[in-house]
């Protein structure tokens, strides 16, 4: 049963896409493993939903029947029901031949009961009804999942990328499309005539090529944020049908999503205020945006220089040495002079998108083999509500058990995780000991699950996932590097880790997840604090200097005479004292570390590039010139060369004052949170640089959530740079008066950015230097002092700010209680 909860129970292999309609029709596209043979299955299913009561269907009279042979389930208009077992609120599984008719019947009854019109099932609230999208109804009911017996390389994947004359589909055009087919061949499709006729012909050829290649998956970077919405709007203006799916027309459809295109934008942002964000979908193919995989990767790794395709491809080694680069705003201009260069540029884009999808997309592919959702929906879903919830819903229905409704909680707050900062500044000979999935491990160790999960399904899923992840990791290590087998097992391991690590968050998300239980989450947190306290205390007793500790692990500095063998020995000794299911592992060693604040630090490996962690060192809103300075200065500080830190600061100050720094480097990217009318109503009381930059540059309309790059220009004016479509290229700056700049105007406020360099970016090095040395390093180079101290003997410093002592770390009576709970020797 637990295997069925995790993997489903229908063994049908090779499903690559599912499309279901509310009228009970389902279309299933399958690929025979190891072949290019594709089959389509036309199926029927009974649309269903869960209700807390049958009251809103009583008006059907004889048309509402219990499930069974005598129910006449095949008769049109008959609604059948089955009462599920147990105390859950959502206990009536009702179904009909047509989902729209079923929903209409419930709404009609609810409207009569409430004495007012109820327009949508969601208006009844999650305490009264659970309704899933048609595809998920089909997958949950049948126990089917995607990709059974397939590996990632069995998929037929196609990438396409638009090149446009600008970013506004209301006035700009598509002039070229790069396309990479499932066999890896690249080509470009281009306009062959001016005006609407030429662009319309290009779009028809694109549709024809996609249908001819017949991919299972269509991919690109920022596919849902730019390519598909731009393509959709241009096609509508040109009256070109976008029959991109496997079932022909209609073309692109919309589905709700937390991220995607903001549909219905209008003047003043009013429509954007009310309109939900949406993504695009078609029958028979899955649209995958590699930007989702990049964001998911960076959320955990925090190692990417940005999220744009070109920056990520370069960082991950996907960009070749001959990669063509053109600033986004100049692509159309370059095409008119050197079209071959733009063709190379566009083809490089789709090649890199394909590589990125293969490198980072395996985990979602593996999730689709578990969770009853469309592959493309899992790609942008959160692991708690997007993966665990569907798994748990399927488990309960498979067991015939009633589901609890969402509860808002009893007001108990969720206690935060333990986080300790022991020292700041520069430490040497640093080790990280990793606590592998601490909170899920404690849930398993002490059998802590949601009180309302009477099947213990969440713990059962975590148990299975942990065991099978270890098996997948072992198989990945045995498989040849670069082989499909290794890629498959590594992807499966990564997918399971995503779900495992979300279990605790799922537990503590009061009101947001079906089985949330803040009391259980707090019990897990309590055990976590005890384990972390024991861990820190025992490490300190072995002669190390603690730097930082949280539920992910501990950083500590060891004596200079220690070898890696000594470091591993200490970790192993402490690991043996922890509860049996909690694993402490040696996770890495580093030459030096700058500890700034909790979760904000820089690491210098013994071999390899500098690693920066936390928003103090990496932020999408930070000015690039400052981050560039910070990276170089931190490197020198960790090398122990304080004089070089000074030289780096002087170089940047002088580059600013001589305007050698491009304007783009001083811009900040900000997200607009006020509609035009809202800002204008308070403008007299308080002026804000982002909106002033828009207004100064002639932008009277903008949308909520839109991101813009702004800077402070001379005389207190506001400068604006247009955004590239995918954050890939440095945009062409505009002057503070709004005119497009043929050359970079470099009209930024120099002294403002000099002050920002010292007060914001340089300040992040303060904990690594003594007060006098800090003042000397960051003194104004053009205002020399008669008493400037020498930096010849200056060295980085480390400041111990606390010790692992006191009740928080389990001393005295609490020490004994912790050890008794953990079943380990004191």
Secondary structure, DSSP 8 states (H G I E B T S, - for coil): -HHHHHH-S-----EEEEEE-TTSEEEEEEE-TTS--EEEEEEE--EEEEES-SGGGGGGGGGEEESSGGG-TTSTT-EEEEE-BSS-SB-EEEEES-HHHHHHHHHHHHHHHHTS----GGGG-TTTEE---HHHHHHHHHT--TTTT--GGGS-EEEEEEEESSS-TTT--EEEEEEE-TTS-EEEEE--SSHHHHHHHHHHHHHHHHHHHT-SEEEETTIIIIIHHHHHHHHHHHT-----STT-SS--EEEEEEEEEETT--GGGHHHHHS-EEEEEBTTBEEEEHHHHHHHHHHHH---S-SSHHHHHHHTT-S-TT-----GGGHHHHHHH-HHHHHHHHHHHHHHHHHHHHHH-HHHHHHHTTSSS-HHHHHT--TIIIIIHHHHHHHHHHTTB-B------SS-------EEE-EEEEEEEEEEEEEETHHHHHHHHTT---TT-TT-HHHHHHHHHHHHHHHHHHHHHHS-TT-HHHHHHHHHHHHHHHHHHHHHHHHH-TTTSTT--HHHHHHHHHHHHHHHHHHHHHHHHTT-EEEEEETTEEEEE--TT--HHHHHHHHHHHHTTS-TT-EEEEEEEEEEEEEEETTEEEEEESSS-EEEESTTT--TTS-HHHHHHHHHHHHHHHTT-HHHHHHHHHHHHHHHHTT-S-HHHH-EEEE--S-HHHHHHHTTT---HHHHHHHHTT-----TT-EEEEEEBGGG-EEEE---TTS-S---BB-TTS-B-SS----B-HHHHHHHIIIIIGGGGGGGS-HHHHHHHTS-TTS--TT----TT----EEE---S-SGGGT-HHHHHHHHHHHT---
